[in-house]
Amino acid sequence: MRLRELRPPLPPEHGARSLLIVGLLTPMSVALGAGVSPTGTVLVSVLLFWVLAVGAMLFREAVRRHGAAAGHEKRRYAVVGAVEALLVSLAIGGLGVLQGPIWALGVLAVPAVLLELRYRGQGGAGRLRGVAAGVLGLSVVAPAGVHLLGVTDPALLGMLYALFAGYHLLATYRVKLVVTRRQTEPSLATARWLLVPVGALLSVLGGWSVGLIGPAGPALFGLSTARTVQLAMSSDTPAMKRLGQTEALLSVLFVLGGPWLLP
């Protein structure tokens, strides 16, 4: 087998790739706001964590393509997946040495990938639930990265997870809104589509008012809610490419707001 054939296939879902990138960059932004000064050991640990996260996503894609391939291609994806699983294992081992045995739980990434693929492969509404499950799973990357960088308060880590997951679940919600509009007539029940984002915004405002959330939380969720209102109220249906570009911009704003996400 030629070396170039071992090149890992990239996942086709733009949203999954973007979510992983945002999840890896958000901890750096949050740690900046917390005044964390990472040591050399911590930076090496962060690099290993990136290998773990990216490797798990590439492993997922190799397994997915292996299931649909045949013959030489099937063998190729099996070898690629095995190499990626090895890299993930080495990253977990390095994190265990540098950060403690708790990181041995990273081995759960491989069976989690297999379960997610099987769940997402179901038809109809199962696929929509699978997307939400994928967002909830990938959102672990943000608090785990922040923990590596020195923020260890469980309450803050839990709040960051809730903010990250909630913000990106709203993005999935908007995509579902547009897809639903494409599949049916434009006459959507606007009030029904606004219950979720408005409820999320009110929850974040409540957390900010009692000091559980930093000022970036209401601002970011306010922008997210405004975008949802715009989509729900508009009679036009944006192209998926333009919708993706807007969602990417909102994700960039989330990273930039990282220093002020937590109190």
C-alpha positions in Angstrom: 0.0 0.0 0.0 1.4 3.4 -1.0 2.0 6.0 1.6 -0.3 8.5 -0.1 -3.2 6.0 0.3 -2.9 6.3 4.0 -4.0 9.9 3.8 -7.0 10.2 6.2 -10.3 11.1 4.6 -11.9 14.3 6.0 -15.5 14.2 7.2 -17.9 15.8 4.7 -20.0 17.6 7.4 -18.8 21.2 7.5 -20.6 21.7 10.7 -18.8 19.0 12.5 -15.4 20.2 11.4 -16.3 23.8 12.4 -17.6 22.7 15.8 -14.4 20.8 16.5 -12.2 23.8 15.5 -14.3 26.1 17.7 -14.1 23.6 20.6 -10.3 23.5 20.4 -9.9 27.3 20.2 -12.5 28.2 22.8 -10.3 26.9 25.8 -7.4 29.2 24.7 -9.8 32.1 24.6 -11.4 31.3 28.0 -8.0 30.7 29.6 -6.9 34.1 28.4 -9.8 35.8 30.2 -9.0 33.8 33.3 -5.4 35.0 33.4 -4.0 31.5 33.0 -0.3 31.3 32.1 0.3 27.8 30.7 3.6 26.0 31.4 5.5 24.0 28.8 4.0 20.8 30.2 0.5 22.2 29.8 1.1 23.3 26.2 2.4 19.8 25.4 -0.7 18.4 27.0 -2.9 20.7 24.9 -1.2 19.5 21.8 -1.8 15.9 22.8 -5.4 16.8 23.4 -5.7 18.3 20.0 -4.3 15.0 18.5 -6.8 13.1 20.5 -9.8 15.2 19.4 -8.8 15.5 15.7 -7.7 11.9 15.6 -11.1 10.7 17.0 -13.0 12.7 14.3 -10.7 11.3 11.5 -11.1 7.8 12.9 -14.9 8.2 12.8 -14.7 9.1 9.1 -12.4 6.2 8.3 -14.9 3.8 10.0 -17.8 5.3 8.2 -16.2 5.0 4.8 -15.0 1.5 5.6 -18.6 0.4 6.2 -19.6 1.6 2.7 -16.5 0.5 0.8 -15.5 -2.8 -0.8 -12.4 -4.6 -1.9 -9.1 -2.5 -1.9 -10.9 0.6 -0.6 -12.3 -1.3 2.4 -8.8 -2.6 3.3 -7.4 0.9 2.8 -9.9 2.5 5.3 -9.2 -0.3 7.7 -5.5 0.5 7.7 -6.1 4.2 8.0 -8.5 3.7 10.9 -6.1 1.5 12.7 -3.3 4.1 12.3 -5.7 6.8 13.6 -6.8 4.7 16.6 -3.1 4.2 17.4 -2.4 7.9 17.4 -5.4 8.5 19.6 -4.1 5.8 22.0 -0.7 7.4 22.1 -2.2 10.8 22.8 -4.3 9.3 25.6 -1.2 7.7 27.1 0.8 10.9 26.9 -2.0 12.8 28.7 -2.2 10.1 31.3 1.5 10.5 32.0 1.4 14.3 32.1 -2.0 15.0 33.6 -2.9 11.9 35.6 -4.7 8.6 35.2 -8.1 10.3 34.8 -7.2 10.8 31.1 -7.4 7.1 30.6 -11.1 7.8 30.2 -10.1 9.1 26.8 -10.3 5.5 25.5 -14.1 6.0 25.6 -13.7 8.2 22.5 -13.4 5.2 20.2 -16.5 3.3 21.3 -18.4 6.6 21.5 -17.5 7.2 17.8 -18.8 3.7 16.9 -22.1 4.2 18.8 -22.6 7.6 17.3 -22.2 6.3 13.8 -24.7 3.5 14.4 -27.2 5.9 16.0 -26.9 8.4 13.2 -27.3 5.7 10.6 -31.0 5.3 11.6 -33.5 6.8 9.3 -35.9 9.8 9.6 -35.9 11.6 12.9 -33.1 9.4 14.2 -30.7 11.4 12.0 -31.9 14.7 13.5 -31.5 13.3 17.0 -28.1 12.0 15.9 -26.9 15.5 14.9 -27.9 16.8 18.4 -26.2 13.9 20.1 -23.1 14.7 18.0 -23.1 18.3 19.2 -23.5 17.3 22.8 -20.6 14.9 22.5 -18.3 17.3 20.7 -19.1 20.0 23.2 -17.1 18.1 25.9 -13.9 19.3 24.0 -14.4 22.9 25.3 -14.5 22.2 29.1 -11.9 19.5 28.8 -9.5 21.9 27.1 -10.1 24.6 29.7 -9.4 22.0 32.5 -6.1 21.2 30.9 -5.2 24.9 30.9 -5.8 25.2 34.6 -9.4 26.1 35.2 -10.6 23.3 37.5 -13.7 24.6 39.2 -16.5 22.0 38.3 -19.2 24.7 38.4 -17.3 26.8 35.8 -16.6 23.8 33.6 -20.2 22.7 33.7 -21.3 26.2 32.9 -18.9 26.4 29.9 -20.2 23.1 28.6 -23.8 24.3 28.9 -23.0 27.6 27.1 -21.0 25.9 24.3 -23.5 23.1 23.8 -26.5 25.4 24.0 -25.1 27.9 21.6 -24.3 25.3 18.9 -27.5 23.4 19.4 -29.3 26.6 18.5 -27.2 26.6 15.3 -28.5 23.1 14.6 -32.0 24.3 15.4 -31.7 27.0 12.7 -30.5 24.6 10.1 -33.5 22.4 10.9 -35.8 25.4 10.5 -34.4 26.1 7.0 -34.6 22.4 6.0 -38.2 22.2 7.3 -39.1 25.3 5.3 -37.5 23.8 2.1 -39.5 20.6 2.6 -42.8 22.2 3.3 -44.5 25.5 2.5 -43.0 28.7 3.9 -46.0 29.1 6.3 -44.2 28.0 9.5 -45.7 28.6 12.9 -43.3 31.4 13.8 -44.1 31.4 17.5 -43.3 27.7 17.8 -39.9 28.2 16.3 -39.0 31.1 18.7 -39.8 29.3 21.9 -36.5 27.5 22.1 -34.1 30.4 21.4 -36.0 32.9 23.5 -36.1 30.4 26.4 -32.3 29.8 26.0 -31.7 33.6 26.0 -33.8 34.1 29.2 -31.9 31.3 30.9 -28.6 32.9 30.1 -29.8 36.3 31.2 -30.9 34.7 34.5 -27.4 33.1 34.9 -25.7 36.4 34.2 -27.9 38.3 36.7 -26.8 36.0 39.5 -23.2 36.0 38.5 -22.9 32.5 37.1 -22.2 33.7 33.5 -20.0 36.4 32.2 -21.3 39.3 30.0 -20.4 37.6 26.8 -23.1 35.0 27.4 -26.1 37.3 27.0 -24.5 39.1 24.1 -23.8 35.9 22.2 -27.1 34.3 22.9 -28.8 37.6 22.0 -27.2 37.5 18.6 -28.1 33.9 18.2 -31.7 34.6 19.1 -31.8 37.6 16.7 -30.6 35.4 13.9 -33.3 32.8 14.7 -36.0 35.5 14.8 -34.8 36.7 11.4 -35.0 33.3 9.8 -38.4 32.5 11.4 -39.9 35.9 10.4 -38.5 36.0 6.9 -40.5 34.7 3.9 -37.2 33.9 2.1 -35.2 30.7 2.5 -31.5 31.3 2.4 -29.2 29.1 0.4 -27.4 26.5 2.6 -24.0 27.9 1.7 -25.0 31.4 2.9 -26.6 29.9 6.0 -23.3 28.0 6.7 -21.3 31.2 6.3 -23.5 33.0 8.8 -23.2 30.2 11.3 -19.4 30.2 10.9 -19.4 33.9 11.7 -21.4 33.3 14.9 -19.0 30.5 15.9 -16.0 32.9 15.4 -17.8 35.4 17.7 -18.2 32.7 20.3 -14.4 32.2 20.3 -13.8 35.9 20.5 -16.2 36.2 23.4 -14.3 33.5 25.3 -12.5 35.8 27.7 -15.8 37.1 29.0 -17.9 33.9 28.9 -17.3 33.0 32.6 -17.6 35.3 35.6 
